[in-house]
């Protein structure tokens, strides 16, 4: 039985259904993303977006929607739905009676005695979307009309009516091909049976994306429809539609769709959903495996996001063979950030944590060091004085990060060009990663190198440890300062101190761990992740809603982040042992209960810091998915210890 279904009452209620999104992605970097009633509410929504190398590897939306109309006994029923300001027209959602997400998204409409269903399947290895239409029940045969709305634009942009766009159709087998602008590839729309196309180019003006409007962004665009396809169907018949960059053979549609449909797995529990999302978030474009930061608007192959998510999405998702291939591509793509400059100063140092997790999983540490040791040592050398402008080691061994007006950490939201959380100075997590990386490199060099690196850097590691606790520990609060600058400790309670304890080689004595965890438990832990700032702070924003400014103020000043559960759960098991198992299980189960929210079947980037902890951000996040896989692994490990 499918894990996720919605009933008619939920579907016709737009305030409910428009907040729930379908996301299908494949290995080429293509995706299909819309709401569960097929009304696009974001600029990123559409039936087929593809990665185009000719435009620098960005994603471009080709097919925005395909509006269906049923004509039975002379009566026409429009199943599409679009927003125009405050008006929805047509209002096809009123016919939707059922939605199921497994094994592929299926939307069922009922009009009197007519039952009509469409199923969406994105081919896993090519830029092709199949839509299977079934006339399940009908008193008579029906004519089904399909009106495509074309975008041909970057997913981050919007388009307006213009004289350059070409709505002409080029003949194709059982369909037609369209190319609005010369530099783009063709979009082929083809049917599994003979179809009539009536050329009728017309602009749909002022299509409004309600989520963009709610956030204060540009929210209206014009979409060009080149005409209408018509096909006759009888009760019990299925028609397969292909949207592709290439002309396909319509004779193969049914067989190809059904074969791929059988390969789709039905998700029966949260673990299945985690594995499915981990697979969705790993692409294989042009023969290079990379990790998607999050669908549908976050970039591919980001340094920090990949390093943090890599163990979860590969080692604990049953695909350890992908670990090194993804890591190798990442390192090749990020030479500038790794060795010369970056605005997330902790990111290069995180490589040491990723490699140590790989070794702990069972990788041969000698081979790992042989392959990545030079890179690791080069990263550490780049933090010496005079190499990087944004960060450098001080005489006390600690590293100082500062670039006026720039947020040099993962907390990097900006409002009108000004950093919300600049955190210039000694950052607690960055210095913890620094220490852990040095210790790791020295240990490996002693075992498998010539010892010269360890001889030089061991005194630096000792210096860092000697100065770390006096620099960051706050006895009155019983926890670590978030950062220290020339004015002293900044003692706002944030989750960055978790990293100082959770790194493989912590500069903090373990006797202080319980005190830090008490503070984190009391002020930061929620049912859906770890808050980015304590509610006791005057800057705390517990709800991620409103304008762009309001949301950026909340992003790192109150939002709860699922990705932070991985270090938190690990530390709690380390300090409390199997006694923490029940709470860890409760934390994980909460996300499975939310699979029918936001991104249906996916794991959101962040949550409100205040109850009822609603999900927000990217609808399918690599960081969240990976963290929950790590937590699941910890649960399984300590469950064995309990028995």
N, C-alpha and C positions, 0 to 999 in steps of 0.2 A: 504494500500500500504506500502511496506517496506520502512523504513527510509533511508537505506544505500544500494546503488547499484553502480557498476562500469561497464563502457562500455569496448568494445574490445580494443579501442585505448589506454585506461589507463592500461588495463591488460597486453597487450603484451609488454608494455614499462617497462622493468625490473627496470630501475632507479626509476620508480614510484611505481610499484606494490610490489617490494620487501621491501619497507619501510612501508607497511601496513600489519598488522598482525591480524589473527584470534585468539581469546582467548575464549575457552569454559572451564568452571570449574564446579565442582559439590560439594556436601556436604561431600564427603568422602576424599577430598583433591586431587582428580585426576584432570588432565587437558589435553586438546588438544590445541596445540599452533603451528601455522605455518603462512606463508605468505598467501595472498589471492590467489596466484597461486600455493600454496602447495609446494613451494620450501623453505626448511629450511635454514635460514640465521643465526641462533644462536644455540649454544650448547643446549639451553633450548627448542628448537623446537622439536616437534614430535607429533605423533597422539595419543599416550597414555602414560602419565606419572602418576604414582600412588604413594601414601604414603605407605611406608613399615615399619611397627612397628618393624619387626625383625632387621632392620638396624637403630634403634633409631628414627624412625618417619620421616626420610628424604624422599625426593621424588626421584623416580627412573624412568628413561625413558626406557620403554620396547619396544614399537613399534615406530621406527623412521619415517618410511613412508611405503606406500603401492603403488607401481608403477603399473599403469594400462596400458595395451596395447590392442588395438582393432584389430582384424584380420577379414577383410571383403574381400571376393573374392580373397583370397590369398595375400592380401596386409596388412602389419602390420603398425599400427600407435601407437607410444609410447607417452603416455600422461604424463609421469613422468618428473621431472626436478630436476637436481642436479648440484651443482657447483663443479668444479675441478680446483682450481687455477683461471685462467682467462677464463676457458671454461665451458659452460653450456651444459650438455649432460645427457639424451636426452633433447630436447627443447620443451617439451609438452605445454609450455605456449602459443606457437603460435596458438594453437587450441582453447584457452579459449576465449569465446565471451561474457560471462556474469558472474558476481558474485553478489549475494544478501546475506545479513546477517540475514534476518528475515523470519520466526521465528527461522530458523537454518541456518548456513552457507551453501550456495549452489554454486557450480562451474559448469558452463555449457560449454561444448566443442562442436565445430562444425567442421566436416571434410567432406567437400563436402556436400552431402545430409544427412550425418549422424549427429544426435544430441544426445549427451551423457551427462548425468548430475549425479553428486554425491552430496549427502547431508550428513552433519555430525551432529550426535546427541549423546551427552554424557549423559548417564543415571544419573539422579539426586542423586540417593542413593546407587549406587554400581559402582565398577571399571569396567565399560563396555562401550565401544564406539560402536555405530552403524554407519555404512556407507551405505546409500541407493543409489544404482546405478540404473539408468533408461536409457534404450535405447529408447529415445523419438521418434526418426525417423531413419529409415534405409531402404535401398532398398532391402536388404536381411538379413538373420539371421547373427549374428556375434559371433565370439569366443572372449571372454574377458579373458585376462591373468592378474594375480595379482602376483607381486613379492614383498613379504615383506622384509624390511630391518630392522634388529633387533639391538638394542643397549645394553639393560640390564646393565645400569650404572647409577650412581648418576647424577642428572641433571646438576651439576656444573662441572662434569668431562668430559673427552673424552676417547675413547677406541681405542685400536690399535689391529691389527691382532695378534692372539696368538693361541697356540696349545691347550689351555685349553677349549676354547669355543666349545660347542657341537652344531652342526647344525642338529642333528638328529630330525626327526619328530615322535611324538607319535600320534597314531590314535585317532580321535575324530569324533563325528557325523558331517557329511558334512564338514570336515575340518581336522585340525591337531593342536597339541599342541607343543610348543617349550620351551626349558629352556637352555639358553646358559651356565649358571653356576649353580652349584648344590645348592647354598644357596638361589637362587631366586625362586619365584613362577613360575608356568607354565604360558605361554601366549597362550590362545586358540584363533585360527582364524577359524571361522566357517561361513558357508554360508546357506542361506535359501533354497537352492536347491542342488541337487547332484553336486559334484565338483570333478575334477581330480587333484591330486597333484603329481607333478614330482619332486622328491628329487634331488636337484642340489646345495649343499652347496658351496657358493663362497663368497669371501671377496670383497667388494667394497672399493678399496683403495683411500685414499686421498680426501674423501668428505670434501669440504671446506665450512665453515660458514663465509659468507662475512662480517657480522656485527662484528664478533670476529676479523677477519683480519683487518678491518678498525680501530679497537680499540687497535691493537697491542697485542692481546691475542693469545694463542695457538688456532689454528683455523681449524686444519685438524684431521679427525679421519677415522677409517676403520669400516665399518658396514658389518655384516654377513647376507647374504641372504640364507635361507635354501632351497629354491626351488621356483617353480611356481605353482600356482593354475590356473586351466582353467575351464571356465563355458560357456555354450552356451546360448545366449540370442536372442530373436526376438523382432522386433519393438513393442513398447508399453509395454514391460515387465520390471519388477523391480526385482532386486536381493538385498537382505539385507545381509551385512557382519557384524559379531560381533567380536570384539577384547575384550577379557576379561581374568581376572585371573582365572575364573572358567569355566568349561564346561557347556554350555547352551543348551537348547532344540531348534534346528533350526525351529521346527514347530511353535514356538511362536514368531519368529523374526518379521514377518510382523505385526501381531496384536499388539505386544508390542511397536514396533517403532511407528506405526500410532497412538496408544493411547497416547504415550508420546508426539508425535508431536503436537497433538491437545491441549495439556496443555501448550505448548510453546506460549508465548505472542509475538505479533508483536509490535515492538516499533514504535510509530508514531511521537514522539517528544523527546526533551531532557529530560523531566521529566521521561518518560518511561525508557530512557537509564540510568538515575541515579538510579532508583529503581532496574533495572536489575543488574547493577554493584554492588549495595549494597548487593543484594542477593548473587551474585557470590563471594563476598569477605568475606562471613560468612560461615565457614565450620562446619560440625557436625561429626567429625571423632571420632569413638569409644564412641559415646554418649556425647561428650564434645564440646560445641560450642566455637569457637574461631574466631578471625579476622585475615585474611590474610593481611600482610603489603602491598603486591603488587605482581601481577603476571608478569613474571612467576618465578622470582628468589629470591624475598624477603621472609624472614622466616614467619612462623605462630606464632601468639601469642606474638609479641614483646610488651614490657611494655608501652613505650611511645606512639607508634603508635596506640595501642589499646585504651589507655586512651583518646587520642586526637580524634580518629575517632569514638569511641563508640556512643556518642550521635547522630551524623549524620547518622550512618549506622543502628541505631535502632529507636530512637525516631522520627526522621524526615523522616525515610523510611517506616513508618507504621508498625514497629515491636517493640513497646516498651516492649513487654513481653520478648524479648531476652536480654534486658539490664542487668538485675541482673545475669542471668545465665552466660553470657560472662564475666562479671566483676568478679564473684565468681571464675571462672576457672582461670582468669588472676591472681588474688591475690594469689590463691593456688600455681600457678606455679612460682611466682616471690618473694618468701619470702626473698631470699638473696638480691635481688636488692632493695626491699622495706625497709628493716631494717638494712642492714649491709654494702653493697657496690654496687656501680653502676658507670658506666662511663658516664651516662647521669644524672647529679645530680638533674636536674629539674624534671625528670620523676616521681619519687614517689610523689612529691609535687603536681603534676597535678591531683592526685586523688581528691583533694578538688574541683577543677574546674569541673571535670566530675560529681561529686555528686551534686554540686550546679546547674548544668544544668539539671540534673535529677529532682531535686526538683522544679526548675522553670517550668519544663514541666508539673508538676502536681503530682509528687510522694509525699507521706506523709513524711514530713521531720522528724517527730518523729521516724517513723519506719526505715527510712534510717539511722538516727544517731544510733539507737539501734543496727542495723546490722553492720554498718561500722565504728562507732565511735572509737572503740578500735584500729582498724587498723590505722585510721587517727591519733590518738594521738601517737601511737607507731612510726609512720613515723616521726612525729615532734620531738619526743624524740631522735630519732637516729641522728639528726643533732646537738645535743649538743656536746661539746668538748669531745674527747676521745672515741667516738663510731665508727665513720667512718674515714678511713684514707684519703679519697679523698676530704672531705668537712666537715666543722664544723662552728658553730656559733662563732662569735667574740664578745668581750665585748660590742661593739657598737650595737649588735643585728643583724647585717647583717651576711650573711654566705659567707665564703671564700672557693673557690674550687681550688685545686691545686694538681697535681700529675705530676712530671716532665715528659715531652714528651707525655702526654696523653691529648686528647681533651675531656674535661668533660662537654660536652653539646651536643645538637642535631647536631651542626656543627662539625662533627667528621670524616672528610675525612683525609686520610693519604697518603703520598708519600714516598716510601722506608722506612716505619716505622716512619716517622716524621709527626706530626700533622700539617695540613695546617692552621687551626685556633684553636690554643690551648686555648686562652682566660682565662688564669689562673688569679684568683683574685676574685673580687666581680662582678659577672655577673648580668646584669640588669634584665633579665627575671627570673633567678633563685631566686633572692631576691624578685621580685614581687610575684612569686608563693609562696614563703616562707611566706610573709606577709599575702597574701590572705588566705592561709591555716590556719595560726594561728587565724586570725579573725573568720573564719568559725568555727573552732573547739571551740573557746571560746564562740561564740554565741550559738552553739548547747549545750555546757556543761551547760551554764547558764539556758537554757530552759528545758533541758531534763536530765541533770546530777546532780551531787551533788555540783557542783560549784568549787571544789578544783582545777581542771585543769585550769579553767578560772582564778581563783585567782592567780595562778602561772604564767600563760602565757599572761595575759592581759598587764602587764608591759613590757613584751618582745615585744609584738605587737606595743605598744606605742613607744618603743625605736627604733624599725625598721622604723616606719613612721617618727620619728623625724630625723633620719640620712639618710633616703633614698634619698630625694631630694637634700640635700647638697652634697651627694656623687656622684650622677649621673647627675644632671641638669647642662647643659652648656648654660649659658646665651647668649654667643656670637652666638652659632648655633641655639638656640631656640629649642633644643631637648635634649634627654638623651644620655649620653655616653653609648657605648656598654658594656664596662667593665672597671673596675678600678683595677690597681695593685700598686705595690710599687712605680712605676714611675708616677702614676697619671692616669687621665682619658684617655681612648682610644676612640677617638671621630669619628672613622669611622662610617659613617651612615649605619646602618644595621636595619633589621626589628625586632630585638629582643625587641626593645623599645615598639613595639606595645603591647607586652604582659603585660608590666607594666601598660598600660592603660586599656587593655581589660579584665584583671582578674576581678573576681566577686567583690573583695574588693581591690581597687587600692590604693597604697601608694602615688600616685601623685594627687595633687589638680586638679580638673576638669578645672580650669581656664587655665591650661597649655596644655590641650588636643588640642585645635585648632592650637597652635604653632607646636606641634609635628606632627600633621596631615599635616600641610603645607609642612614641610620638607619631610615627607614620600611621599606626592603627587608629589612634585617636583623632587625627586631623586630615588624613589623606585617603584612607581606604574607603571605597564605596562598593556597592553591589555590582558595579560594572567597570571596575578599573581603579586606577590610582589618580587622585586629583593632582593637577599641576600646581596648585597653590592652596594653602590652608584657608578654610572659610573664615578664620579669625582675622585674616589680613584685609585691610580696607580696600585693596585692589581686587579682591576676589569677585569673580563673575561666575555664578553657578549655572547659568543657562546660555547655551550657544544658539542664540536666535537674534533676529533683527537685521540691521544694516551691516555692511561690511565692517565698518568701524566697531560696532558692538560685538560682532563675532570675533574680530581680531583681538579685542580686549579680553575676551573669554578664552581664546584658543590655548594660551599658556598661563592663564590666570584663573583657573578653576575647572576647566574641562577635565573629565576623567579619561585616562588613556589605557585601553586594554593592553597595549604593548608593555606597560610597566608592571603588569602582573607577573611576567616571567621572572624578573629579579626578586620581586616581593615574595612570590610563592617559594622560590628556591631558598631564600633566606629564612623564611618561616619554618620550612622543613629542617633546615640546618640547625636552627636554634631550638625549635620545639619538637622536632622529630615526628613520628607517626601521629602524635596527638593533634597535629594540624590537619590531618587528612580530611576530616568532615568539612571543615571550613573551605579547604581548597576545592573539594567537590562542589560545594554550594556556589562558590565563585564561578567555576567553569560552567555549571548547569545554567546559570543565569543567561549566558550568551546563547545557549541552545534554545532557551525560551524565547529569545528575540529574533529567531530566524525568520519570522513572518513580518518583521519590521524593516523599514529602510531598504536595504538590498535584500530581496527575498532569497533566503538560502545562503547569505554571505555574512561576513563579519565586519562591522563598521570601524572606521578609523578612530572615532572618539564618541564620548557620551557627555550629557550634561553632568555637572558636578553635584547638582541638586536632584532630589527625588522628583519625579519617578524615573530619572536616569534614562532619558530618551536618546537614541542614537543619532549621530550626525557625521558630517565629513564624507570622505570617500566611502562609497557603499560596500566596496570589497577591498580591504586593506591588507597588504602583505605583512605589515608589522603586527597587526592584531591577530591575523590568522596564524602566523608563526609563533607568537607568544602563547596562544592557546594550545597549539600542538606541543610546545615545550612543557606547559603546565600539565597537559594530559599525560605526557611521558613521566613527569614527576609523580603524578598520582598513581600511575601504574607501578612505578618503582617502589614507592612507599607502601602501596597496598600489599606488595609481596613481603615487605618487611614486617607488616602487621600480622601476617598469617604464620 
